[in-house]
Amino acid sequence: MLAKTLMNTRSMSEKPHKPAQAEEVIIGIAVGIAFALTQFPYKKINGSTVPTIIFKDSPHSFHAFILALNFAFFGSFVTINLRQIFPKIARCSLLLAVVSLALVVGIPLWLMLAAEFLSPSLLYMPRSF
């Protein structure tokens, strides 16, 4: 009897590990970036607190970055919660998370490349109001 119990527990513990799905990876990346942002030095520019590493000259880009980071976290969180009950809605929120994560990566890349190769006028968005 004890041998059967040991065999059953051994087979239960040897189940293959399920690989992480995209939404779980996105939520991990979003949380990691959010924690990393708390370690950056900040400076107040035009009344907004902005990290001085990449976004020093462009507080509007930092706000877009934070908004995209929030949407990536939100989209992946909604996908995790709805993927079994409402798979179509979960796919839409996963698309939101993927596009937002692409923006989270793209905004700092644009700022770094624009600062290096392009004229400084392309770094700033013109104000239409």
Order of alpha helices (4+ residues) and beta strands (2+ residues): alpha-alpha-beta-beta-alpha-alpha
